[in-house]
Amino acid sequence: MNSFSLRRAAGLLLVGSLSLTAVACSEAADTGAAGGKVTISVNGQPPQTQPFDRKVFDQDVAEFEAANPDVDIEPHEGFMDPKTFSAKLAGGQLEDVFYAYFTDPANLIARKQAADITEHVKDMPHYDAIRPELRDVFSKDGKVYGVPTANYSMGLLYNRALFTQAGLNPDQPPKTWDEVREAAKKITALGGNKVGFAEYSKNNQGGWHFTAWMYSVGGQIARQDGDKWVADFNNDKGRKALQHLKDMRWTDNTMGEKQLLVIEDVQQMMGAGQLGMYLAAPDNVPTLVNQFKGDYANYGLTGIPDGEGTLIGGEGYMLNPKATPEKIKAGLKWIQWKYLNPDRFEKNLQRYKDEGQPIGLPVPPVADIWTGELAAKQAELKEKLATVPVANFKSYVDATPKGKIEPPNAQQVYAILDNVMQAVLTDRDADPAKLLADAEAKVNPVLAQVK
């Protein structure tokens, strides 16, 4: 998947009830203040096996503490572990400021496992300039429980060199699935085992990408029906998406003979110059260059075809529900200073550039989460300091499909939908309607577990 989803795409679903254990503590520990200082523990510190990222994080801690002498940061490696989260919270071991993937907040909020920070964010600089659909991920019923710091959305990654060879304009990539189909035909016609379009179908990645297909045509995987969740893909939109994929595979023969692919297979094909297009997030581009010997100049990224919606993921930070107001205030100051600080846009970009990191892609170190003037400022600085061809990714940045997060119990749902993708891509006689009906019958019991 992408850097968010391969590492964390299991959704970090929190299960089990929380038993709140009273912990005796001193007045100083209870308030987080001692000697006029507030000490906060935060996770997200990169491991020493990632020396550049670790150096940046530790430098930021030191700089923040120098600028805010009333706050001490106690950094912890790693991210939230769903297997230990409830026990750490109950035992008083959970960090004051903790990382959350976009699929986490709904469960955390429902279980009262995150602090209500509604009043505190009113004083947080630039909070209202964050894209509203990202803020909504961490909100419920008008209350705010966390802050988004980075995100991705699915788009169409394509090989500009193959587009040119096939007589296609690489500066005018496909905007619809019908245009993708036509472009795939021309790329495949180049011969030499070129593949027009590739798709995943194993290891839950097939279900993940079918979700992206559904969102792109305005559909969804699950919907709320009263107080329960039910499958919502066995319908005209689902059948149309699956039939389109089947037609590309069997009628057009533009998807290659080798199937049951996963992300590494597809990236290798793209890096080797043998693939025209696939669905991906922006962070696939540096992977193609660094791991598969690709060239930034050869890749373009555009908005997801049809553009009626797109799958989004990302990350943010929430605060321990036991945190004192002093700790919450200090924690939000740290989050804003490190992750959401327009005054540090240029500095962050410059130091990444100085270390040979690619600048100009729609990925961190400066996350594309802003609206209005801040979004414009960020784009201007990225272009000014760019080390990659920014124009290759402009149509992706300019696209504005409605973002939707993954469905509940995503990984279990994806495992079932893998079978749908596999059947369509390996069986010429597969019946999309029957596949979806069978999958619906299996997915509904999975969704019934969602509380």
GUDRENDO-349967 format. One record per residue (C-alpha): x negated, y negated, z; residue number from 0. Coordinates in nm, 2 decimals, padded with zeros to 4 digits, always signed. Example, Ala and Ser with C-alpha at 12.3 -4.5 7.8 and 13.67 -1.06 7.14 Angstrom:
// GUDRENDO-349967
- -01.23; +00.45; +00.78; 0
- -01.37; +00.11; +00.71; 1
//
This chain:
// GUDRENDO-349967
- +00.00; +00.00; +00.00; 0
- -00.15; -00.34; +00.10; 1
- -00.37; -00.45; +00.39; 2
- -00.06; -00.50; +00.60; 3
- +00.12; -00.19; +00.50; 4
- -00.14; +00.08; +00.47; 5
- -00.27; +00.00; +00.82; 6
- +00.06; -00.08; +00.97; 7
- +00.34; +00.03; +00.73; 8
- +00.46; +00.29; +00.96; 9
- +00.66; -00.01; +01.07; 10
- +00.53; +00.02; +01.43; 11
- +00.88; +00.12; +01.54; 12
- +00.92; +00.11; +01.91; 13
- +01.12; +00.39; +02.06; 14
- +01.22; +00.48; +02.41; 15
- +01.36; +00.27; +02.69; 16
- +01.16; +00.03; +02.90; 17
- +01.13; +00.07; +03.27; 18
- +01.03; -00.27; +03.41; 19
- +00.80; -00.21; +03.70; 20
- +00.74; -00.47; +03.96; 21
- +00.38; -00.56; +03.99; 22
- +00.25; -00.73; +04.30; 23
- +00.02; -01.02; +04.22; 24
- -00.13; -01.33; +04.36; 25
- +00.00; -01.68; +04.30; 26
- -00.29; -01.75; +04.06; 27
- -00.23; -01.43; +03.86; 28
- +00.14; -01.49; +03.85; 29
- +00.11; -01.83; +03.70; 30
- -00.20; -01.75; +03.49; 31
- -00.36; -02.06; +03.64; 32
- -00.67; -02.07; +03.86; 33
- -00.89; -02.37; +03.93; 34
- -00.68; -02.58; +03.69; 35
- -00.73; -02.33; +03.41; 36
- -00.49; -02.09; +03.24; 37
- -00.63; -01.76; +03.13; 38
- -00.45; -01.57; +02.85; 39
- -00.52; -01.23; +02.70; 40
- -00.48; -01.20; +02.33; 41
- -00.52; -00.91; +02.09; 42
- -00.61; -00.92; +01.72; 43
- -00.98; -00.94; +01.77; 44
- -01.14; -00.74; +01.48; 45
- -01.37; -00.45; +01.57; 46
- -01.75; -00.48; +01.54; 47
- -01.73; -00.26; +01.23; 48
- -01.59; -00.57; +01.06; 49
- -01.88; -00.80; +01.14; 50
- -01.77; -01.11; +00.93; 51
- -01.41; -01.10; +01.06; 52
- -01.53; -01.04; +01.42; 53
- -01.78; -01.34; +01.39; 54
- -01.50; -01.57; +01.26; 55
- -01.27; -01.47; +01.55; 56
- -01.53; -01.51; +01.82; 57
- -01.64; -01.84; +01.68; 58
- -01.27; -01.96; +01.69; 59
- -01.24; -01.85; +02.05; 60
- -01.54; -02.05; +02.15; 61
- -01.43; -02.36; +01.95; 62
- -01.08; -02.34; +02.09; 63
- -01.20; -02.32; +02.45; 64
- -01.44; -02.61; +02.39; 65
- -01.15; -02.82; +02.26; 66
- -00.91; -02.70; +02.53; 67
- -01.11; -02.67; +02.86; 68
- -00.80; -02.59; +03.05; 69
- -00.75; -02.26; +02.87; 70
- -00.96; -01.94; +02.88; 71
- -00.91; -01.68; +02.61; 72
- -00.96; -01.32; +02.70; 73
- -00.98; -01.14; +02.36; 74
- -00.89; -00.78; +02.31; 75
- -00.97; -00.57; +02.00; 76
- -00.69; -00.41; +01.80; 77
- -00.32; -00.46; +01.75; 78
- +00.00; -00.34; +01.92; 79
- +00.01; +00.04; +01.95; 80
- +00.38; +00.16; +01.96; 81
- +00.28; +00.47; +02.15; 82
- +00.15; +00.27; +02.44; 83
- +00.34; -00.05; +02.42; 84
- +00.62; +00.01; +02.67; 85
- +00.39; +00.17; +02.92; 86
- +00.15; -00.12; +02.89; 87
- +00.43; -00.37; +02.94; 88
- +00.57; -00.19; +03.24; 89
- +00.23; -00.15; +03.40; 90
- +00.13; -00.51; +03.35; 91
- -00.14; -00.43; +03.09; 92
- +00.02; -00.58; +02.78; 93
- -00.16; -00.89; +02.65; 94
- +00.00; -01.22; +02.70; 95
- -00.02; -01.29; +02.32; 96
- +00.03; -00.98; +02.10; 97
- +00.04; -00.90; +01.73; 98
- +00.36; -00.78; +01.57; 99
- +00.42; -00.66; +01.21; 100
- +00.74; -00.79; +01.05; 101
- +00.93; -00.47; +01.12; 102
- +00.87; -00.50; +01.50; 103
- +01.06; -00.81; +01.62; 104
- +01.41; -00.68; +01.58; 105
- +01.34; -00.39; +01.81; 106
- +01.14; -00.59; +02.05; 107
- +01.41; -00.86; +02.08; 108
- +01.68; -00.60; +02.13; 109
- +01.49; -00.44; +02.41; 110
- +01.40; -00.77; +02.57; 111
- +01.03; -00.69; +02.52; 112
- +00.93; -01.04; +02.40; 113
- +00.96; -01.38; +02.57; 114
- +01.22; -01.63; +02.46; 115
- +01.01; -01.92; +02.33; 116
- +01.29; -02.13; +02.19; 117
- +01.22; -02.44; +02.40; 118
- +00.85; -02.41; +02.37; 119
- +00.83; -02.41; +01.98; 120
- +01.01; -02.74; +01.98; 121
- +00.68; -02.89; +02.08; 122
- +00.47; -02.67; +01.84; 123
- +00.32; -02.88; +01.56; 124
- +00.44; -02.79; +01.21; 125
- +00.67; -02.51; +01.32; 126
- +00.95; -02.64; +01.11; 127
- +00.73; -02.65; +00.80; 128
- +00.69; -02.27; +00.81; 129
- +00.91; -02.09; +00.55; 130
- +01.25; -02.04; +00.71; 131
- +01.29; -01.68; +00.60; 132
- +00.97; -01.60; +00.78; 133
- +01.07; -01.78; +01.09; 134
- +01.40; -01.58; +01.08; 135
- +01.21; -01.25; +01.12; 136
- +01.11; -01.36; +01.47; 137
- +01.45; -01.51; +01.56; 138
- +01.79; -01.38; +01.68; 139
- +02.12; -01.56; +01.75; 140
- +01.95; -01.90; +01.74; 141
- +01.67; -01.80; +01.98; 142
- +01.30; -01.78; +01.89; 143
- +01.08; -01.49; +02.01; 144
- +00.77; -01.52; +01.80; 145
- +00.58; -01.70; +01.52; 146
- +00.48; -01.57; +01.18; 147
- +00.12; -01.62; +01.08; 148
- +00.08; -01.44; +00.75; 149
- +00.29; -01.26; +00.49; 150
- +00.29; -01.08; +00.16; 151
- +00.55; -01.03; -00.10; 152
- +00.56; -00.78; -00.38; 153
- +00.49; -00.89; -00.74; 154
- +00.38; -00.75; -01.07; 155
- +00.00; -00.70; -01.11; 156
- -00.12; -00.68; -01.46; 157
- -00.44; -00.64; -01.67; 158
- -00.49; -00.96; -01.87; 159
- -00.75; -00.80; -02.10; 160
- -00.51; -00.52; -02.20; 161
- -00.23; -00.78; -02.25; 162
- -00.46; -00.96; -02.50; 163
- -00.56; -00.64; -02.68; 164
- -00.19; -00.55; -02.71; 165
- -00.10; -00.89; -02.86; 166
- +00.08; -01.00; -02.55; 167
- +00.02; -01.35; -02.40; 168
- -00.15; -01.30; -02.06; 169
- -00.03; -01.65; -01.96; 170
- +00.33; -01.55; -02.01; 171
- +00.37; -01.22; -01.81; 172
- +00.70; -01.03; -01.80; 173
- +00.98; -01.19; -01.60; 174
- +01.24; -00.90; -01.63; 175
- +01.23; -00.53; -01.62; 176
- +01.33; -00.52; -01.98; 177
- +01.02; -00.73; -02.06; 178
- +00.81; -00.50; -01.85; 179
- +00.94; -00.20; -02.06; 180
- +00.85; -00.37; -02.39; 181
- +00.51; -00.47; -02.27; 182
- +00.44; -00.12; -02.15; 183
- +00.51; +00.02; -02.49; 184
- +00.26; -00.22; -02.66; 185
- -00.01; -00.14; -02.40; 186
- +00.04; +00.24; -02.43; 187
- +00.03; +00.20; -02.81; 188
- -00.34; +00.09; -02.78; 189
- -00.43; +00.46; -02.74; 190
- -00.73; +00.58; -02.56; 191
- -00.51; +00.72; -02.27; 192
- -00.39; +00.37; -02.18; 193
- -00.09; +00.37; -01.95; 194
- +00.16; +00.08; -01.97; 195
- +00.31; +00.10; -01.62; 196
- +00.24; +00.32; -01.32; 197
- +00.44; +00.40; -01.01; 198
- +00.38; +00.57; -00.68; 199
- +00.58; +00.88; -00.56; 200
- +00.40; +01.04; -00.27; 201
- +00.31; +00.98; +00.10; 202
- +00.62; +00.76; +00.15; 203
- +00.49; +00.52; -00.11; 204
- +00.75; +00.62; -00.37; 205
- +01.03; +00.53; -00.13; 206
- +00.85; +00.21; -00.04; 207
- +00.83; +00.11; -00.41; 208
- +01.19; +00.22; -00.48; 209
- +01.28; -00.03; -00.21; 210
- +01.10; -00.30; -00.40; 211
- +01.28; -00.20; -00.72; 212
- +01.62; -00.22; -00.54; 213
- +01.54; -00.56; -00.39; 214
- +01.42; -00.70; -00.73; 215
- +01.76; -00.63; -00.88; 216
- +01.96; -00.78; -00.59; 217
- +02.02; -00.45; -00.41; 218
- +01.92; -00.31; -00.08; 219
- +01.84; +00.02; +00.09; 220
- +02.05; -00.01; +00.40; 221
- +02.33; -00.24; +00.53; 222
- +02.50; -00.29; +00.86; 223
- +02.85; -00.16; +00.89; 224
- +02.98; -00.29; +01.21; 225
- +02.74; -00.17; +01.48; 226
- +02.57; +00.09; +01.27; 227
- +02.34; +00.11; +00.96; 228
- +02.43; +00.30; +00.65; 229
- +02.26; +00.37; +00.32; 230
- +02.33; +00.12; +00.04; 231
- +02.14; +00.25; -00.27; 232
- +02.38; +00.50; -00.42; 233
- +02.55; +00.24; -00.64; 234
- +02.53; +00.08; -00.98; 235
- +02.21; -00.11; -00.89; 236
- +02.04; +00.20; -00.76; 237
- +02.14; +00.41; -01.06; 238
- +02.03; +00.13; -01.30; 239
- +01.69; +00.10; -01.14; 240
- +01.63; +00.47; -01.14; 241
- +01.75; +00.51; -01.50; 242
- +01.52; +00.23; -01.62; 243
- +01.22; +00.41; -01.45; 244
- +01.33; +00.74; -01.61; 245
- +01.36; +00.58; -01.95; 246
- +01.01; +00.44; -01.93; 247
- +00.87; +00.78; -01.82; 248
- +01.05; +01.01; -02.07; 249
- +01.20; +00.80; -02.35; 250
- +00.91; +00.56; -02.39; 251
- +00.63; +00.78; -02.26; 252
- +00.46; +00.47; -02.12; 253
- +00.38; +00.59; -01.77; 254
- +00.13; +00.87; -01.85; 255
- +00.15; +01.24; -01.80; 256
- -00.01; +01.25; -01.46; 257
- +00.24; +01.18; -01.18; 258
- +00.27; +01.22; -00.81; 259
- +00.05; +00.92; -00.77; 260
- -00.05; +00.72; -00.47; 261
- -00.20; +00.37; -00.44; 262
- -00.56; +00.48; -00.47; 263
- -00.48; +00.66; -00.80; 264
- -00.31; +00.35; -00.95; 265
- -00.59; +00.12; -00.83; 266
- -00.85; +00.34; -00.99; 267
- -00.66; +00.34; -01.32; 268
- -00.64; -00.04; -01.31; 269
- -01.00; -00.09; -01.20; 270
- -01.11; +00.13; -01.49; 271
- -00.92; -00.08; -01.74; 272
- -00.67; +00.21; -01.82; 273
- -00.35; +00.06; -01.68; 274
- -00.14; -00.23; -01.78; 275
- +00.09; -00.30; -01.49; 276
- +00.21; -00.19; -01.14; 277
- +00.39; -00.34; -00.85; 278
- +00.16; -00.48; -00.58; 279
- +00.08; -00.75; -00.33; 280
- -00.20; -01.00; -00.39; 281
- -00.45; -00.83; -00.16; 282
- -00.47; -00.55; -00.42; 283
- -00.68; -00.78; -00.64; 284
- -01.00; -00.79; -00.42; 285
- -00.96; -00.42; -00.37; 286
- -00.98; -00.37; -00.74; 287
- -01.29; -00.58; -00.76; 288
- -01.47; -00.45; -00.45; 289
- -01.38; -00.08; -00.46; 290
- -01.31; -00.01; -00.82; 291
- -01.56; -00.25; -01.00; 292
- -01.30; -00.47; -01.16; 293
- -01.33; -00.83; -01.26; 294
- -01.11; -01.11; -01.11; 295
- -01.08; -01.27; -01.46; 296
- -00.91; -00.96; -01.59; 297
- -00.62; -00.96; -01.35; 298
- -00.30; -01.16; -01.32; 299
- -00.02; -01.15; -01.07; 300
- +00.33; -01.27; -01.14; 301
- +00.67; -01.27; -00.95; 302
- +00.85; -00.94; -00.92; 303
- +01.06; -00.86; -01.24; 304
- +01.42; -00.98; -01.24; 305
- +01.34; -01.17; -00.93; 306
- +01.67; -01.14; -00.74; 307
- +01.48; -01.04; -00.43; 308
- +01.14; -00.90; -00.32; 309
- +01.00; -00.69; -00.05; 310
- +00.81; -00.89; +00.21; 311
- +00.59; -00.79; +00.49; 312
- +00.35; -00.97; +00.72; 313
- +00.25; -01.04; +01.07; 314
- +00.29; -01.28; +01.36; 315
- +00.25; -01.31; +01.73; 316
- +00.49; -01.27; +02.02; 317
- +00.45; -01.33; +02.39; 318
- +00.48; -01.10; +02.68; 319
- +00.82; -01.13; +02.84; 320
- +00.65; -01.15; +03.18; 321
- +00.44; -01.45; +03.08; 322
- +00.47; -01.76; +03.29; 323
- +00.56; -02.09; +03.12; 324
- +00.20; -02.20; +03.16; 325
- +00.08; -01.89; +02.97; 326
- +00.34; -01.93; +02.70; 327
- +00.24; -02.29; +02.65; 328
- -00.13; -02.19; +02.63; 329
- -00.05; -01.89; +02.41; 330
- +00.14; -02.10; +02.15; 331
- -00.14; -02.36; +02.15; 332
- -00.38; -02.08; +02.06; 333
- -00.16; -01.93; +01.79; 334
- -00.10; -02.27; +01.63; 335
- -00.46; -02.38; +01.65; 336
- -00.61; -02.06; +01.50; 337
- -00.34; -01.94; +01.26; 338
- -00.12; -02.24; +01.18; 339
- -00.34; -02.54; +01.17; 340
- -00.34; -02.76; +00.86; 341
- -00.63; -02.96; +01.00; 342
- -00.85; -02.65; +00.96; 343
- -00.73; -02.55; +00.61; 344
- -01.05; -02.68; +00.44; 345
- -01.29; -02.56; +00.71; 346
- -01.15; -02.21; +00.70; 347
- -01.16; -02.19; +00.32; 348
- -01.52; -02.33; +00.31; 349
- -01.66; -02.09; +00.56; 350
- -01.51; -01.79; +00.38; 351
- -01.65; -01.93; +00.05; 352
- -01.99; -01.97; +00.21; 353
- -01.99; -01.60; +00.31; 354
- -01.91; -01.50; -00.05; 355
- -01.54; -01.42; +00.01; 356
- -01.29; -01.48; -00.27; 357
- -01.11; -01.81; -00.26; 358
- -00.80; -01.89; -00.47; 359
- -00.60; -01.58; -00.42; 360
- -00.26; -01.61; -00.25; 361
- -00.39; -01.43; +00.07; 362
- -00.55; -01.54; +00.40; 363
- -00.77; -01.70; +00.53; 364
- -00.51; -01.97; +00.47; 365
- -00.18; -01.79; +00.46; 366
- +00.09; -01.89; +00.21; 367
- +00.37; -01.94; +00.47; 368
- +00.42; -02.31; +00.43; 369
- +00.68; -02.54; +00.26; 370
- +00.67; -02.89; +00.13; 371
- +00.36; -03.11; +00.18; 372
- +00.16; -02.85; +00.36; 373
- +00.21; -02.60; +00.09; 374
- +00.10; -02.85; -00.17; 375
- -00.21; -02.94; +00.04; 376
- -00.30; -02.58; +00.08; 377
- -00.27; -02.52; -00.29; 378
- -00.48; -02.82; -00.37; 379
- -00.76; -02.71; -00.14; 380
- -00.75; -02.35; -00.27; 381
- -00.79; -02.48; -00.63; 382
- -01.07; -02.72; -00.52; 383
- -01.27; -02.45; -00.35; 384
- -01.17; -02.16; -00.58; 385
- -01.41; -01.88; -00.67; 386
- -01.15; -01.69; -00.87; 387
- -00.93; -01.81; -01.16; 388
- -00.64; -01.96; -00.97; 389
- -00.43; -02.00; -01.28; 390
- -00.41; -01.62; -01.31; 391
- -00.19; -01.61; -01.00; 392
- +00.01; -01.93; -01.04; 393
- +00.33; -01.76; -01.17; 394
- +00.33; -01.54; -00.86; 395
- +00.29; -01.84; -00.63; 396
- +00.56; -02.04; -00.82; 397
- +00.81; -01.75; -00.80; 398
- +01.07; -01.79; -00.53; 399
- +01.27; -01.46; -00.50; 400
- +01.45; -01.40; -00.17; 401
- +01.23; -01.21; +00.07; 402
- +01.37; -00.90; +00.24; 403
- +01.19; -00.69; +00.50; 404
- +01.17; -00.31; +00.51; 405
- +01.49; -00.12; +00.61; 406
- +01.53; +00.03; +00.96; 407
- +01.34; +00.35; +01.02; 408
- +01.16; +00.27; +00.70; 409
- +00.91; +00.55; +00.70; 410
- +01.17; +00.83; +00.75; 411
- +01.38; +00.67; +00.48; 412
- +01.09; +00.64; +00.24; 413
- +01.00; +01.01; +00.29; 414
- +01.35; +01.10; +00.16; 415
- +01.33; +00.85; -00.13; 416
- +00.99; +00.99; -00.23; 417
- +01.18; +01.30; -00.35; 418
- +01.40; +01.08; -00.57; 419
- +01.10; +00.91; -00.73; 420
- +00.92; +01.24; -00.78; 421
- +01.22; +01.40; -00.95; 422
- +01.27; +01.12; -01.20; 423
- +00.90; +01.11; -01.29; 424
- +00.84; +01.49; -01.31; 425
- +01.17; +01.62; -01.44; 426
- +01.30; +01.51; -01.78; 427
- +01.65; +01.64; -01.69; 428
- +01.67; +01.47; -01.35; 429
- +02.01; +01.31; -01.28; 430
- +01.97; +00.97; -01.11; 431
- +02.33; +00.97; -00.98; 432
- +02.30; +01.31; -00.82; 433
- +01.95; +01.23; -00.68; 434
- +02.09; +00.91; -00.51; 435
- +02.39; +01.09; -00.38; 436
- +02.18; +01.36; -00.22; 437
- +01.94; +01.11; -00.08; 438
- +02.23; +00.91; +00.07; 439
- +02.35; +01.21; +00.26; 440
- +02.00; +01.26; +00.41; 441
- +01.93; +00.89; +00.48; 442
- +02.26; +00.82; +00.67; 443
- +02.17; +01.04; +00.97; 444
- +01.83; +00.87; +00.98; 445
- +01.99; +00.53; +00.99; 446
- +02.24; +00.65; +01.25; 447
- +01.95; +00.67; +01.50; 448
- +01.90; +00.30; +01.48; 449
- +02.03; +00.12; +01.79; 450
//
